[in-house]
Amino acid sequence: MIKFILGVIAGVALVINFPEILLWFVDSGLRDEMVQKLQGIGY
């Protein structure tokens, strides 16, 4: 649980300091892969 919270905090800090990361995340296709894996798990 602590790792998850630290990950969320780190992610928010990255997006605040480097907004272009969001564009890379979408353009790289990584977001789509994550969505497919989560759907496969059942979420």
N, C-alpha and C positions, 0 to 999 in steps of 0.2 A: 504494500500500500504506500509506503514511504517513497519507493522508487517511482511509482506512478505519479505521485504528487510532485516530486522533483522533476520528472519528465515534463509535466504540464507547465510548471514554472519555467523550465529551461526553454520550452517551445514558445511560450508567450514572450519571454525576453528576446529570443531570436527574431520573432516577427516584429517586435517593437523596434529593435535596433537595425534589422536588415529586412525591410518589407519586400525586397525583390525575391526573397526565399519563397514566398507564396507563389509567385509566378513560376519559379523553377519547379516547385512541387507539382503544380498542375501540368506544366508543359512536359515534364519528364515522364508522365504516365504513372508515377509512383502512387498517386492518389487512387487511380482506377484499380491498380493491383491490390491496394489495401481494402478497397470496397469489396472486391470480389472475394478476398480471403475471409472478410468478416461475414459476408453472405453465406459462404460455405460453412462457416462455423455455426451459423444459425441466428445471427443477430440481425 
